[in-house]
Structures are given as structure tokens and as C-alpha cells.
């Protein structure tokens, strides 16, 4: 597997560590941000293969950050998966309608999470 770069935008340190450790164990390189604003900046600077975005973030939320990424020609094509505790059916529908490429509920199911990451990166 090539070492694709994945940007993790997650404000909870334990969730961020879990996602980082799981991805790095599978050979992915990771970049991390605690805020949407910094995450958007990092995405523009590093052009990762995938962005994993929490929805409930301090300051700007993940849906608004996705809008900024989709509005920028440099980052428009980067796939973004929502990784969120907002697991209600209506929340999931709203998140997918916003333009995310995928949805993973928290707490993550490691096998399903890794499969979603692999499939999303391979689609690109």
C-alpha cells in the first residue's frame, strides 16, 4: 500500500489518537487538526488523499468547513468522510446531503471504518 496522506479534523484528543493509530497501523500517513479552520488550511497546503471530518467542532462546524473545501478549486476533489457522533437518521441524511463522500458513526467500528477509508481512496 502506498502511504497516502489522510487529514484528521477532530477536536477530541482521544478520538483523534484512535483514528491516527488505526490509520498508521495500516500504513497511512496522517496529518491532524483540532479545528475546522486549521483543517481547511492544512487541506489546501498538503492536498491529502482523504479528509476525515468531525461535524461538531469548536468555531466553524464540519459542514461549513466542507463548503469551503468544495468551494476551492484546489481542494474541491478531495474526498471527505464525516466521522461523527451525530448518528440520528435525520443527522446522517443532512450530513450526506451537505456533500460528504461518506459517513462513519462514533464510536468507530475499526473494520468498517478502515474499509470505508480504503474504498473512498480507491474511488479517487
HELIX and SHEET records of a PDB file:
HELIX    1   1 UNK A   13  UNK A   25  1                                  13    
HELIX    2   2 UNK A   36  UNK A   46  1                                  11    
HELIX    3   3 UNK A   62  UNK A   71  1                                  10    
HELIX    4   4 UNK A   89  UNK A   97  1                                   9    
HELIX    5   5 UNK A  110  UNK A  123  1                                  14    
SHEET    1   A 5 UNK A  29  UNK A  33  0                                        
SHEET    2   A 5 UNK A   5  UNK A   9  1                                        
SHEET    3   A 5 UNK A  50  UNK A  53  1                                        
SHEET    4   A 5 UNK A  79  UNK A  84  1                                        
SHEET    5   A 5 UNK A 102  UNK A 105  1                                        
END                                                                             
